[in-house]
């Protein structure tokens, strides 16, 4: 189950879109910003129905 989500880069502030895989449950992973190329920590919480995404700087 894939979901498209827009988020704001915690480094450069640009609005960026990412494709999330909700089928794997709770996940934490790092993706580089498509604009400034800095590492963003994605914290995805999913119970199969509801989900939430938190993004933060790697140094937080």
N, C-alpha and C positions, 0 to 999 in steps of 0.2 A: 504494500500500500504506500504509494508515493504522494507527497503533499508539497506544493510549492509555497515557500514562505519568504516574505520580504523582511529584512532586518537592517539595523543601522550599525555600521562598523564602529566598534568602540575606539578605534584609533583615529581614522580620518573623518568619521561622521557621515560618510556616503551611504545612501540606501542601496542595498545589494539583495539579490534574490538567490535563494538556495533551494535545492530539491532535497526533501527529507524522506528517509525510509522509515515509516512508522511501524513496519512489521516486525522489527527486531526488539521492540520494547525500549526500556531506558538505555540511553547511550550517552557517552561523553567522548568527543573526538575533536581534533584540531583541523581547521581548514584555513587556507590563506585567503585574505581579502582579495577580491578580483580587481580592486582599484589600487590599493596601496601595498599589497602583497605581504602584509604583516599577519602573524598567526593569531587566529581567533579561536577561542575555546567554545565549542557548542555543547550545551547541556540539554539534551532532549529527554523529556519525560513523557511516556505514553503507556496507557493501560489498555490499548486496543480500540478505545472509543474516543476518549479525551486525550489531548496532548498539550504540552507547553514547551517553548523553546526559550532558553536563556543564553545570551552570547556575552562573552567578556574577554578582556585582554588576557594574554597568557601570563603576564606578570602580576595579576591580581590574586 
